[in-house]
Amino acid sequence: MKAIPLLLLLQFAACFGTPSSPDPFELRDSADTLVDYHGDGSMDLGIKNTDGRTLRLDLKQLRQFFDQQKHKALIVVVIAKQRWPDEKLREEVDRLRSYFIKRGYRRIVIQQATSGGHCPTYLDHTVPALPPKP
């Protein structure tokens, strides 16, 4: 019997989580905004152009769109299926977290797309509420 590599086993477990962890698909379904993020820095919001192709825009082009959204309780960003070096992945996750905090989102979840679904979750960050002004 061949042993399953520990990393593969942990990734598999992360996809399903523990009973107390949120289901990645439930998070996606309950998000105010869901976007796909690609390695070239572009995002896909599901907007199609006139010939039916999906438009991919960069963060700068989408700044006004995200700033003007009324519902900002939860955004789920799904990183496209690709293998990034750990350092690059950390940089991108940090950059996306900072970008969406500046846009006013209160909870930011960043997941990795895999052939089995949207997992693992690299970030589940809740911005602390500001104390009321006296």
The first five atom37 places (N, CA, C, CB, O) and aatype in JSON, in Angstrom:
{
  "aatype": [12, 11, 0, 9, 14, 10, 10, 10, 10, 10, 5, 13, 0, 0, 4, 13, 7, 16, 14, 15, 15, 14, 3, 14, 13, 6, 10, 1, 3, 15, 0, 3, 16, 10, 19, 3, 18, 8, 7, 3, 7, 15, 12, 3, 10, 7, 9, 11, 2, 16, 3, 7, 1, 16, 10, 1, 10, 3, 10, 11, 5, 10, 1, 5, 13, 13, 3, 5, 5, 11, 8, 11, 0, 10, 9, 19, 19, 19, 9, 0, 11, 5, 1, 17, 14, 3, 6, 11, 10, 1, 6, 6, 19, 3, 1, 10, 1, 15, 18, 13, 9, 11, 1, 7, 18, 1, 1, 9, 19, 9, 5, 5, 0, 16, 15, 7, 7, 8, 4, 14, 16, 18, 10, 3, 8, 16, 19, 14, 0, 10, 14, 14, 11, 14],
  "atom_mask": [
    [1, 1, 1, 1, 1],
    [1, 1, 1, 1, 1],
    [1, 1, 1, 1, 1],
    [1, 1, 1, 1, 1],
    [1, 1, 1, 1, 1],
    [1, 1, 1, 1, 1],
    [1, 1, 1, 1, 1],
    [1, 1, 1, 1, 1],
    [1, 1, 1, 1, 1],
    [1, 1, 1, 1, 1],
    [1, 1, 1, 1, 1],
    [1, 1, 1, 1, 1],
    [1, 1, 1, 1, 1],
    [1, 1, 1, 1, 1],
    [1, 1, 1, 1, 1],
    [1, 1, 1, 1, 1],
    [1, 1, 1, 0, 1],
    [1, 1, 1, 1, 1],
    [1, 1, 1, 1, 1],
    [1, 1, 1, 1, 1],
    [1, 1, 1, 1, 1],
    [1, 1, 1, 1, 1],
    [1, 1, 1, 1, 1],
    [1, 1, 1, 1, 1],
    [1, 1, 1, 1, 1],
    [1, 1, 1, 1, 1],
    [1, 1, 1, 1, 1],
    [1, 1, 1, 1, 1],
    [1, 1, 1, 1, 1],
    [1, 1, 1, 1, 1],
    [1, 1, 1, 1, 1],
    [1, 1, 1, 1, 1],
    [1, 1, 1, 1, 1],
    [1, 1, 1, 1, 1],
    [1, 1, 1, 1, 1],
    [1, 1, 1, 1, 1],
    [1, 1, 1, 1, 1],
    [1, 1, 1, 1, 1],
    [1, 1, 1, 0, 1],
    [1, 1, 1, 1, 1],
    [1, 1, 1, 0, 1],
    [1, 1, 1, 1, 1],
    [1, 1, 1, 1, 1],
    [1, 1, 1, 1, 1],
    [1, 1, 1, 1, 1],
    [1, 1, 1, 0, 1],
    [1, 1, 1, 1, 1],
    [1, 1, 1, 1, 1],
    [1, 1, 1, 1, 1],
    [1, 1, 1, 1, 1],
    [1, 1, 1, 1, 1],
    [1, 1, 1, 0, 1],
    [1, 1, 1, 1, 1],
    [1, 1, 1, 1, 1],
    [1, 1, 1, 1, 1],
    [1, 1, 1, 1, 1],
    [1, 1, 1, 1, 1],
    [1, 1, 1, 1, 1],
    [1, 1, 1, 1, 1],
    [1, 1, 1, 1, 1],
    [1, 1, 1, 1, 1],
    [1, 1, 1, 1, 1],
    [1, 1, 1, 1, 1],
    [1, 1, 1, 1, 1],
    [1, 1, 1, 1, 1],
    [1, 1, 1, 1, 1],
    [1, 1, 1, 1, 1],
    [1, 1, 1, 1, 1],
    [1, 1, 1, 1, 1],
    [1, 1, 1, 1, 1],
    [1, 1, 1, 1, 1],
    [1, 1, 1, 1, 1],
    [1, 1, 1, 1, 1],
    [1, 1, 1, 1, 1],
    [1, 1, 1, 1, 1],
    [1, 1, 1, 1, 1],
    [1, 1, 1, 1, 1],
    [1, 1, 1, 1, 1],
    [1, 1, 1, 1, 1],
    [1, 1, 1, 1, 1],
    [1, 1, 1, 1, 1],
    [1, 1, 1, 1, 1],
    [1, 1, 1, 1, 1],
    [1, 1, 1, 1, 1],
    [1, 1, 1, 1, 1],
    [1, 1, 1, 1, 1],
    [1, 1, 1, 1, 1],
    [1, 1, 1, 1, 1],
    [1, 1, 1, 1, 1],
    [1, 1, 1, 1, 1],
    [1, 1, 1, 1, 1],
    [1, 1, 1, 1, 1],
    [1, 1, 1, 1, 1],
    [1, 1, 1, 1, 1],
    [1, 1, 1, 1, 1],
    [1, 1, 1, 1, 1],
    [1, 1, 1, 1, 1],
    [1, 1, 1, 1, 1],
    [1, 1, 1, 1, 1],
    [1, 1, 1, 1, 1],
    [1, 1, 1, 1, 1],
    [1, 1, 1, 1, 1],
    [1, 1, 1, 1, 1],
    [1, 1, 1, 0, 1],
    [1, 1, 1, 1, 1],
    [1, 1, 1, 1, 1],
    [1, 1, 1, 1, 1],
    [1, 1, 1, 1, 1],
    [1, 1, 1, 1, 1],
    [1, 1, 1, 1, 1],
    [1, 1, 1, 1, 1],
    [1, 1, 1, 1, 1],
    [1, 1, 1, 1, 1],
    [1, 1, 1, 1, 1],
    [1, 1, 1, 1, 1],
    [1, 1, 1, 0, 1],
    [1, 1, 1, 0, 1],
    [1, 1, 1, 1, 1],
    [1, 1, 1, 1, 1],
    [1, 1, 1, 1, 1],
    [1, 1, 1, 1, 1],
    [1, 1, 1, 1, 1],
    [1, 1, 1, 1, 1],
    [1, 1, 1, 1, 1],
    [1, 1, 1, 1, 1],
    [1, 1, 1, 1, 1],
    [1, 1, 1, 1, 1],
    [1, 1, 1, 1, 1],
    [1, 1, 1, 1, 1],
    [1, 1, 1, 1, 1],
    [1, 1, 1, 1, 1],
    [1, 1, 1, 1, 1],
    [1, 1, 1, 1, 1],
    [1, 1, 1, 1, 1]
  ],
  "atom_positions": [
    [[0.84, -1.18, 0.0], [0.0, 0.0, 0.0], [0.89, 1.24, 0.0], [-0.96, 0.0, 1.21], [1.81, 1.34, 0.8]],
    [[0.61, 2.16, -0.89], [1.41, 3.37, -1.02], [0.92, 4.42, -0.03], [1.36, 3.91, -2.47], [-0.29, 4.63, 0.11]],
    [[1.84, 5.08, 0.64], [1.49, 6.12, 1.62], [1.08, 7.4, 0.9], [2.69, 6.4, 2.57], [1.64, 7.74, -0.14]],
    [[0.1, 8.08, 1.45], [-0.35, 9.37, 0.9], [0.54, 10.46, 1.49], [-1.88, 9.64, 1.23], [0.67, 10.55, 2.71]],
    [[1.15, 11.29, 0.63], [1.99, 12.37, 1.16], [1.18, 13.25, 2.11], [2.57, 13.21, 0.01], [0.02, 13.56, 1.86]],
    [[1.82, 13.65, 3.21], [1.16, 14.43, 4.25], [0.58, 15.72, 3.7], [2.13, 14.74, 5.38], [-0.55, 16.08, 4.05]],
    [[1.32, 16.43, 2.85], [0.84, 17.7, 2.3], [-0.45, 17.49, 1.51], [1.91, 18.35, 1.41], [-1.39, 18.28, 1.63]],
    [[-0.49, 16.45, 0.7], [-1.7, 16.15, -0.08], [-2.87, 15.85, 0.84], [-1.44, 14.97, -1.04], [-3.99, 16.29, 0.6]],
    [[-2.62, 15.09, 1.88], [-3.66, 14.75, 2.84], [-4.18, 16.0, 3.55], [-3.14, 13.74, 3.87], [-5.39, 16.15, 3.74]],
    [[-3.28, 16.9, 3.94], [-3.69, 18.14, 4.6], [-4.5, 19.03, 3.66], [-2.46, 18.9, 5.12], [-5.48, 19.64, 4.08]],
    [[-4.08, 19.12, 2.39], [-4.84, 19.92, 1.43], [-6.23, 19.34, 1.24], [-4.1, 19.99, 0.08], [-7.21, 20.08, 1.18]],
    [[-6.33, 18.03, 1.15], [-7.62, 17.38, 0.99], [-8.51, 17.69, 2.2], [-7.46, 15.86, 0.82], [-9.68, 18.03, 2.04]],
    [[-7.94, 17.57, 3.4], [-8.71, 17.86, 4.61], [-9.13, 19.32, 4.66], [-7.89, 17.51, 5.86], [-10.22, 19.63, 5.12]],
    [[-8.27, 20.22, 4.18], [-8.6, 21.65, 4.19], [-9.79, 21.95, 3.3], [-7.4, 22.48, 3.74], [-10.55, 22.88, 3.58]],
    [[-9.98, 21.18, 2.26], [-11.1, 21.41, 1.35], [-12.43, 21.15, 2.05], [-10.98, 20.53, 0.11], [-13.43, 21.82, 1.78]],
    [[-12.44, 20.19, 2.95], [-13.68, 19.84, 3.61], [-13.77, 20.43, 5.01], [-13.83, 18.34, 3.68], [-14.86, 20.63, 5.54]],
    [[-12.61, 20.71, 5.6], [-12.56, 21.39, 6.88], [-13.13, 20.55, 8.02], [0.0, 0.0, 0.0], [-13.41, 19.36, 7.87]],
    [[-13.27, 21.21, 9.14], [-13.86, 20.58, 10.31], [-15.31, 21.04, 10.38], [-13.08, 20.94, 11.62], [-15.67, 21.99, 9.69]],
    [[-16.14, 20.39, 11.18], [-17.54, 20.81, 11.26], [-17.72, 22.27, 11.62], [-18.25, 19.96, 12.26], [-18.72, 22.88, 11.25]],
    [[-16.76, 22.86, 12.36], [-16.9, 24.26, 12.77], [-16.4, 25.24, 11.7], [-16.15, 24.5, 14.06], [-16.69, 26.43, 11.78]],
    [[-15.65, 24.76, 10.71], [-15.13, 25.67, 9.69], [-16.18, 25.89, 8.6], [-13.82, 25.13, 9.08], [-16.93, 24.97, 8.27]],
    [[-16.22, 27.1, 8.04], [-17.24, 27.37, 7.01], [-16.96, 26.58, 5.73], [-17.29, 28.86, 6.7], [-15.81, 26.44, 5.32]],
    [[-18.0, 26.1, 5.12], [-17.9, 25.41, 3.84], [-17.48, 26.43, 2.79], [-19.26, 24.72, 3.46], [-18.11, 27.49, 2.68]],
    [[-16.43, 26.14, 2.0], [-15.98, 27.11, 1.01], [-17.08, 27.49, 0.01], [-14.79, 26.57, 0.27], [-17.13, 28.62, -0.46]],
    [[-17.94, 26.55, -0.31], [-19.02, 26.85, -1.26], [-20.1, 27.71, -0.63], [-19.63, 25.55, -1.79], [-20.68, 28.56, -1.29]],
    [[-20.37, 27.49, 0.66], [-21.34, 28.34, 1.36], [-20.83, 29.78, 1.42], [-21.62, 27.81, 2.77], [-21.6, 30.72, 1.23]],
    [[-19.54, 29.94, 1.69], [-18.96, 31.29, 1.71], [-19.13, 31.95, 0.36], [-17.46, 31.23, 2.1], [-19.54, 33.11, 0.27]],
    [[-18.81, 31.22, -0.68], [-18.93, 31.76, -2.04], [-20.36, 32.16, -2.34], [-18.44, 30.74, -3.07], [-20.61, 33.23, -2.9]],
    [[-21.31, 31.31, -1.96], [-22.72, 31.6, -2.24], [-23.26, 32.77, -1.43], [-23.55, 30.37, -1.96], [-24.16, 33.47, -1.88]],
    [[-22.71, 32.99, -0.23], [-23.21, 34.07, 0.62], [-22.45, 35.38, 0.43], [-23.14, 33.65, 2.06], [-22.78, 36.38, 1.08]],
    [[-21.45, 35.4, -0.43], [-20.63, 36.6, -0.62], [-21.42, 37.71, -1.29], [-19.39, 36.27, -1.45], [-22.25, 37.46, -2.17]],
    [[-21.15, 38.95, -0.86], [-21.71, 40.11, -1.56], [-21.07, 40.25, -2.93], [-21.5, 41.41, -0.73], [-21.72, 40.64, -3.9]],
    [[-19.79, 39.91, -3.0], [-19.04, 39.98, -4.26], [-18.17, 38.74, -4.36], [-18.18, 41.28, -4.34], [-17.52, 38.35, -3.39]],
    [[-18.15, 38.13, -5.54], [-17.32, 36.97, -5.83], [-16.51, 37.28, -7.07], [-18.17, 35.66, -6.02], [-17.08, 37.65, -8.1]],
    [[-15.18, 37.15, -6.99], [-14.33, 37.42, -8.15], [-13.31, 36.3, -8.31], [-13.62, 38.78, -8.0], [-12.91, 35.66, -7.35]],
    [[-12.9, 36.09, -9.56], [-11.8, 35.18, -9.87], [-10.58, 36.04, -10.13], [-12.13, 34.26, -11.1], [-10.64, 37.02, -10.88]],
    [[-9.45, 35.66, -9.52], [-8.2, 36.41, -9.66], [-7.21, 35.55, -10.41], [-7.63, 36.82, -8.26], [-7.02, 34.38, -10.1]],
    [[-6.57, 36.15, -11.43], [-5.65, 35.41, -12.29], [-4.21, 35.84, -12.05], [-6.03, 35.62, -13.76], [-3.95, 36.92, -11.52]],
    [[-3.28, 34.98, -12.44], [-1.86, 35.21, -12.22], [-1.3, 36.45, -12.87], [0.0, 0.0, 0.0], [-0.26, 36.95, -12.46]],
    [[-1.98, 36.97, -13.89], [-1.51, 38.19, -14.54], [-2.01, 39.44, -13.83], [-1.96, 38.22, -16.01], [-1.79, 40.56, -14.3]],
    [[-2.68, 39.27, -12.69], [-3.18, 40.4, -11.91], [-4.57, 40.86, -12.33], [0.0, 0.0, 0.0], [-5.07, 41.86, -11.81]],
    [[-5.2, 40.14, -13.24], [-6.54, 40.54, -13.69], [-7.61, 39.82, -12.87], [-6.73, 40.25, -15.19], [-7.37, 38.77, -12.27]],
    [[-8.8, 40.42, -12.88], [-9.95, 39.85, -12.17], [-11.09, 39.64, -13.14], [-10.39, 40.77, -11.01], [-11.26, 40.37, -14.12]],
    [[-11.86, 38.62, -12.86], [-13.03, 38.26, -13.65], [-14.24, 38.36, -12.74], [-12.9, 36.81, -14.28], [-14.35, 37.64, -11.75]],
    [[-15.15, 39.28, -13.08], [-16.38, 39.47, -12.3], [-17.57, 38.77, -12.94], [-16.68, 40.95, -12.14], [-18.69, 38.89, -12.45]],
    [[-17.33, 38.05, -14.03], [-18.41, 37.4, -14.74], [-19.08, 38.3, -15.77], [0.0, 0.0, 0.0], [-20.15, 37.96, -16.28]],
    [[-18.47, 39.45, -16.08], [-19.01, 40.39, -17.07], [-18.54, 39.93, -18.45], [-18.56, 41.87, -16.77], [-17.35, 39.67, -18.65]],
    [[-19.47, 39.84, -19.37], [-19.11, 39.41, -20.73], [-19.21, 40.58, -21.7], [-20.03, 38.26, -21.2], [-20.06, 41.46, -21.55]],
    [[-18.32, 40.57, -22.71], [-18.41, 41.6, -23.74], [-19.4, 41.16, -24.81], [-17.01, 41.89, -24.36], [-20.02, 40.1, -24.69]],
    [[-19.55, 41.95, -25.86], [-20.59, 41.7, -26.86], [-20.41, 40.38, -27.61], [-20.61, 42.82, -27.85], [-21.4, 39.81, -28.09]],
    [[-19.18, 39.88, -27.72], [-19.0, 38.6, -28.42], [-19.0, 37.4, -27.47], [-17.69, 38.63, -29.2], [-18.67, 36.29, -27.87]],
    [[-19.39, 37.63, -26.2], [-19.57, 36.54, -25.26], [-18.35, 36.16, -24.44], [0.0, 0.0, 0.0], [-18.43, 35.29, -23.58]],
    [[-17.22, 36.82, -24.7], [-16.02, 36.51, -23.91], [-16.05, 37.27, -22.59], [-14.74, 36.88, -24.71], [-16.53, 38.4, -22.51]],
    [[-15.54, 36.63, -21.55], [-15.5, 37.26, -20.23], [-14.42, 38.33, -20.2], [-15.25, 36.2, -19.13], [-13.28, 38.1, -20.63]],
    [[-14.79, 39.5, -19.67], [-13.82, 40.59, -19.52], [-12.99, 40.35, -18.28], [-14.53, 41.96, -19.45], [-13.52, 40.0, -17.22]],
    [[-11.69, 40.55, -18.41], [-10.79, 40.49, -17.26], [-10.15, 41.86, -17.13], [-9.7, 39.36, -17.42], [-9.54, 42.38, -18.06]],
    [[-10.31, 42.45, -15.94], [-9.83, 43.8, -15.69], [-8.85, 43.77, -14.53], [-11.01, 44.76, -15.39], [-8.89, 42.88, -13.69]],
    [[-7.94, 44.78, -14.49], [-6.98, 44.8, -13.39], [-7.54, 45.59, -12.2], [-5.66, 45.41, -13.85], [-8.59, 46.22, -12.3]],
    [[-6.82, 45.55, -11.09], [-7.29, 46.18, -9.86], [-7.49, 47.68, -10.02], [-6.31, 45.92, -8.73], [-8.43, 48.24, -9.46]],
    [[-6.63, 48.32, -10.79], [-6.76, 49.76, -11.0], [-8.05, 50.08, -11.77], [-5.53, 50.31, -11.77], [-8.75, 51.03, -11.43]],
    [[-8.35, 49.29, -12.79], [-9.56, 49.5, -13.58], [-10.82, 49.25, -12.75], [-9.56, 48.6, -14.8], [-11.88, 49.82, -13.04]],
    [[-10.73, 48.4, -11.74], [-11.89, 48.03, -10.94], [-12.05, 48.85, -9.66], [-11.82, 46.58, -10.59], [-13.02, 48.66, -8.92]],
    [[-11.12, 49.75, -9.38], [-11.15, 50.51, -8.13], [-12.49, 51.2, -7.92], [-10.02, 51.55, -8.11], [-13.09, 51.07, -6.86]],
    [[-12.97, 51.93, -8.92], [-14.23, 52.66, -8.78], [-15.41, 51.69, -8.58], [-14.48, 53.54, -10.02], [-16.3, 51.95, -7.78]],
    [[-15.39, 50.58, -9.3], [-16.45, 49.58, -9.16], [-16.54, 49.1, -7.7], [-16.2, 48.38, -10.1], [-17.61, 49.1, -7.11]],
    [[-15.39, 48.69, -7.14], [-15.39, 48.19, -5.76], [-15.71, 49.29, -4.76], [-14.05, 47.55, -5.43], [-16.38, 49.04, -3.76]],
    [[-15.23, 50.51, -5.01], [-15.52, 51.63, -4.11], [-17.01, 51.92, -4.03], [-14.76, 52.88, -4.56], [-17.51, 52.31, -2.98]],
    [[-17.73, 51.75, -5.14], [-19.14, 52.13, -5.21], [-20.11, 51.02, -4.8], [-19.46, 52.57, -6.59], [-21.31, 51.25, -4.74]],
    [[-19.6, 49.83, -4.52], [-20.49, 48.75, -4.09], [-21.14, 49.11, -2.76], [-19.71, 47.41, -3.96], [-20.48, 49.62, -1.86]],
    [[-22.43, 48.86, -2.65], [-23.17, 49.2, -1.42], [-23.02, 48.11, -0.35], [-24.65, 49.41, -1.74], [-22.96, 48.42, 0.84]],
    [[-22.96, 46.87, -0.76], [-22.89, 45.76, 0.18], [-21.45, 45.25, 0.24], [-23.87, 44.61, -0.22], [-20.93, 44.72, -0.74]],
    [[-20.82, 45.42, 1.4], [-19.41, 45.09, 1.54], [-19.13, 44.22, 2.77], [-18.58, 46.36, 1.61], [-18.05, 44.29, 3.35]],
    [[-20.09, 43.42, 3.15], [-19.89, 42.56, 4.33], [-18.88, 41.45, 4.03], [-21.22, 41.95, 4.78], [-18.06, 41.11, 4.89]],
    [[-18.92, 40.87, 2.81], [-18.06, 39.73, 2.49], [-17.7, 39.74, 1.01], [-18.74, 38.4, 2.87], [-18.58, 39.81, 0.14]],
    [[-16.41, 39.65, 0.73], [-15.94, 39.42, -0.64], [-15.13, 38.12, -0.62], [-15.07, 40.63, -1.17], [-14.32, 37.9, 0.28]],
    [[-15.37, 37.27, -1.61], [-14.6, 36.05, -1.77], [-13.82, 36.18, -3.08], [-15.52, 34.77, -1.77], [-14.39, 36.39, -4.14]],
    [[-12.5, 36.04, -2.96], [-11.61, 36.09, -4.11], [-11.09, 34.67, -4.32], [-10.42, 37.11, -3.9], [-10.53, 34.06, -3.41]],
    [[-11.29, 34.14, -5.52], [-10.84, 32.8, -5.85], [-9.65, 32.92, -6.79], [-11.99, 31.94, -6.49], [-9.79, 33.4, -7.91]],
    [[-8.49, 32.47, -6.32], [-7.27, 32.51, -7.13], [-7.34, 31.38, -8.14], [-5.98, 32.41, -6.25], [-7.65, 30.24, -7.79]],
    [[-7.04, 31.7, -9.39], [-7.12, 30.72, -10.48], [-6.25, 29.5, -10.2], [-6.7, 31.37, -11.8], [-5.28, 29.55, -9.45]],
    [[-6.64, 28.38, -10.84], [-5.9, 27.13, -10.68], [-4.51, 27.29, -11.28], [-6.65, 25.95, -11.33], [-4.34, 27.28, -12.5]],
    [[-3.54, 27.43, -10.43], [-2.14, 27.47, -10.85], [-1.3, 27.31, -9.6], [-1.8, 28.8, -11.62], [-1.77, 27.57, -8.49]],
    [[-0.1, 26.91, -9.77], [0.8, 26.74, -8.62], [1.74, 27.94, -8.57], [1.61, 25.4, -8.71], [2.52, 28.15, -9.49]],
    [[1.65, 28.71, -7.5], [2.53, 29.86, -7.31], [3.57, 29.51, -6.26], [1.73, 31.12, -6.89], [3.29, 28.77, -5.33]],
    [[4.77, 30.05, -6.41], [5.75, 29.89, -5.33], [5.17, 30.51, -4.05], [7.13, 30.56, -5.7], [4.43, 31.49, -4.11]],
    [[5.51, 29.94, -2.9], [4.94, 30.4, -1.63], [5.12, 31.89, -1.41], [5.58, 29.65, -0.48], [4.18, 32.56, -0.97]],
    [[6.3, 32.42, -1.7], [6.56, 33.85, -1.49], [5.64, 34.72, -2.35], [8.04, 34.18, -1.8], [5.07, 35.69, -1.87]],
    [[5.48, 34.36, -3.63], [4.61, 35.11, -4.53], [3.16, 35.03, -4.05], [4.73, 34.58, -5.99], [2.43, 36.02, -4.08]],
    [[2.74, 33.86, -3.62], [1.38, 33.67, -3.13], [1.12, 34.56, -1.91], [1.13, 32.2, -2.77], [0.09, 35.22, -1.84]],
    [[2.07, 34.59, -0.96], [1.92, 35.45, 0.22], [1.82, 36.91, -0.18], [3.11, 35.25, 1.18], [0.99, 37.65, 0.36]],
    [[2.66, 37.34, -1.14], [2.62, 38.74, -1.6], [1.27, 39.07, -2.22], [3.74, 38.99, -2.62], [0.71, 40.13, -1.93]],
    [[0.75, 38.19, -3.05], [-0.54, 38.44, -3.71], [-1.68, 38.46, -2.7], [-0.8, 37.37, -4.79], [-2.57, 39.31, -2.78]],
    [[-1.67, 37.53, -1.76], [-2.72, 37.49, -0.73], [-2.68, 38.78, 0.09], [-2.55, 36.25, 0.19], [-3.72, 39.37, 0.36]],
    [[-1.48, 39.21, 0.49], [-1.34, 40.46, 1.26], [-1.8, 41.67, 0.45], [0.12, 40.66, 1.72], [-2.46, 42.56, 0.97]],
    [[-1.44, 41.68, -0.83], [-1.83, 42.8, -1.7], [-3.35, 42.86, -1.86], [-1.15, 42.67, -3.08], [-3.93, 43.94, -1.79]],
    [[-3.98, 41.71, -2.07], [-5.43, 41.68, -2.22], [-6.13, 42.06, -0.92], [-5.89, 40.28, -2.67], [-7.12, 42.79, -0.95]],
    [[-5.62, 41.58, 0.21], [-6.21, 41.93, 1.51], [-6.17, 43.44, 1.71], [-5.46, 41.22, 2.66], [-7.17, 44.05, 2.07]],
    [[-5.02, 44.04, 1.47], [-4.86, 45.49, 1.63], [-5.78, 46.26, 0.68], [-3.4, 45.9, 1.4], [-6.41, 47.24, 1.07]],
    [[-5.84, 45.81, -0.57], [-6.67, 46.46, -1.59], [-8.14, 46.48, -1.16], [-6.52, 45.75, -2.95], [-8.8, 47.52, -1.25]],
    [[-8.66, 45.35, -0.7], [-10.08, 45.27, -0.35], [-10.4, 45.92, 0.99], [-10.52, 43.82, -0.33], [-11.53, 46.35, 1.21]],
    [[-9.43, 45.99, 1.9], [-9.64, 46.77, 3.12], [-9.81, 48.24, 2.74], [-8.44, 46.59, 4.11], [-10.7, 48.91, 3.26]],
    [[-8.97, 48.72, 1.83], [-9.07, 50.12, 1.38], [-10.38, 50.39, 0.65], [-7.89, 50.47, 0.45], [-10.87, 51.52, 0.66]],
    [[-10.96, 49.38, 0.04], [-12.24, 49.54, -0.67], [-13.42, 49.46, 0.29], [-12.37, 48.47, -1.77], [-14.56, 49.68, -0.12]],
    [[-13.17, 49.14, 1.56], [-14.23, 49.15, 2.56], [-14.87, 47.81, 2.87], [0.0, 0.0, 0.0], [-15.88, 47.77, 3.58]],
    [[-14.32, 46.72, 2.36], [-14.9, 45.4, 2.66], [-14.59, 45.02, 4.1], [-14.35, 44.32, 1.69], [-13.48, 45.25, 4.59]],
    [[-15.58, 44.44, 4.79], [-15.43, 44.1, 6.2], [-14.89, 42.69, 6.43], [-16.75, 44.24, 6.9], [-14.26, 42.43, 7.45]],
    [[-15.12, 41.78, 5.48], [-14.56, 40.44, 5.58], [-14.04, 40.05, 4.22], [-15.62, 39.4, 6.09], [-14.73, 40.17, 3.21]],
    [[-12.79, 39.58, 4.2], [-12.13, 39.22, 2.95], [-11.69, 37.77, 3.06], [-10.91, 40.17, 2.66], [-10.94, 37.4, 3.96]],
    [[-12.17, 36.96, 2.13], [-11.8, 35.54, 2.09], [-11.11, 35.3, 0.75], [-13.06, 34.6, 2.27], [-11.64, 35.65, -0.31]],
    [[-9.92, 34.69, 0.82], [-9.18, 34.38, -0.4], [-8.98, 32.87, -0.43], [-7.8, 35.14, -0.46], [-8.4, 32.28, 0.48]],
    [[-9.47, 32.25, -1.51], [-9.42, 30.8, -1.67], [-8.65, 30.46, -2.93], [-10.84, 30.2, -1.71], [-8.49, 31.29, -3.82]],
    [[-8.18, 29.23, -3.0], [-7.49, 28.71, -4.18], [-8.44, 27.81, -4.95], [-6.19, 27.95, -3.79], [-9.02, 26.89, -4.37]],
    [[-8.61, 28.06, -6.23], [-9.42, 27.16, -7.06], [-8.62, 25.88, -7.29], [-9.8, 27.84, -8.42], [-7.43, 25.92, -7.59]],
    [[-9.29, 24.76, -7.15], [-8.68, 23.47, -7.44], [-9.68, 22.66, -8.25], [-8.28, 22.71, -6.12], [-10.83, 23.08, -8.43]],
    [[-9.25, 21.53, -8.74], [-10.18, 20.71, -9.52], [-11.31, 20.19, -8.65], [-9.44, 19.55, -10.18], [-12.35, 19.77, -9.17]],
    [[-11.12, 20.19, -7.32], [-12.14, 19.69, -6.42], [-13.03, 20.78, -5.84], [0.0, 0.0, 0.0], [-13.97, 20.47, -5.1]],
    [[-12.77, 22.03, -6.16], [-13.58, 23.11, -5.62], [-12.75, 24.32, -5.26], [0.0, 0.0, 0.0], [-11.59, 24.42, -5.66]],
    [[-13.32, 25.23, -4.5], [-12.64, 26.46, -4.1], [-12.02, 26.27, -2.73], [-13.62, 27.66, -4.09], [-12.61, 26.65, -1.72]],
    [[-10.86, 25.71, -2.69], [-10.16, 25.49, -1.44], [-8.7, 25.25, -1.76], [-10.77, 24.3, -0.64], [-8.42, 24.9, -2.9]],
    [[-7.77, 25.39, -0.9], [-7.94, 25.8, 0.49], [-8.16, 27.3, 0.62], [-6.73, 25.39, 1.3], [-8.01, 28.06, -0.34]],
    [[-8.52, 27.71, 1.82], [-8.69, 29.13, 2.11], [-7.37, 29.65, 2.63], [-9.85, 29.36, 3.15], [-6.86, 29.19, 3.65]],
    [[-6.79, 30.63, 1.91], [-5.52, 31.22, 2.31], [-5.71, 32.36, 3.3], [-4.77, 31.72, 1.1], [-4.82, 32.64, 4.11]],
    [[-6.86, 33.0, 3.26], [-7.09, 34.14, 4.14], [-8.58, 34.23, 4.45], [-6.59, 35.46, 3.49], [-9.42, 34.08, 3.56]],
    [[-8.89, 34.45, 5.7], [-10.25, 34.76, 6.12], [-10.08, 35.88, 7.15], [-11.03, 33.49, 6.73], [-9.94, 35.63, 8.34]],
    [[-10.11, 37.1, 6.66], [-9.77, 38.28, 7.46], [-11.02, 39.13, 7.7], [-8.67, 39.12, 6.78], [-11.71, 39.5, 6.75]],
    [[-11.29, 39.42, 8.96], [-12.38, 40.31, 9.31], [-11.78, 41.61, 9.82], [-13.33, 39.67, 10.38], [-10.95, 41.61, 10.73]],
    [[-12.2, 42.72, 9.22], [-11.71, 44.03, 9.63], [-12.42, 44.4, 10.92], [-11.95, 45.11, 8.5], [-13.65, 44.37, 10.98]],
    [[-11.66, 44.76, 11.97], [-12.31, 45.13, 13.23], [-13.2, 46.35, 13.05], [-11.25, 45.41, 14.31], [-12.88, 47.28, 12.31]],
    [[-14.32, 46.34, 13.74], [-15.24, 47.48, 13.68], [-14.6, 48.67, 14.39], [-16.62, 47.13, 14.33], [-13.92, 48.51, 15.41]],
    [[-14.83, 49.84, 13.85], [-14.32, 51.06, 14.49], [-15.17, 51.37, 15.72], [-14.33, 52.25, 13.5], [-16.38, 51.18, 15.7]],
    [[-14.53, 51.83, 16.79], [-15.32, 52.19, 17.97], [-16.2, 53.4, 17.65], [-14.4, 52.49, 19.18], [-15.82, 54.25, 16.85]],
    [[-17.37, 53.47, 18.28], [-18.25, 54.61, 18.02], [-17.59, 55.92, 18.45], [-19.61, 54.44, 18.75], [-16.86, 55.97, 19.44]],
    [[-17.86, 56.97, 17.69], [-17.3, 58.28, 18.01], [-18.07, 58.89, 19.18], [-17.34, 59.23, 16.77], [-19.29, 58.81, 19.23]],
    [[-17.32, 59.51, 20.12], [-18.01, 60.09, 21.29], [-18.85, 61.3, 20.93], [-17.01, 60.48, 22.35], [-19.48, 61.89, 21.8]]
  ]
}
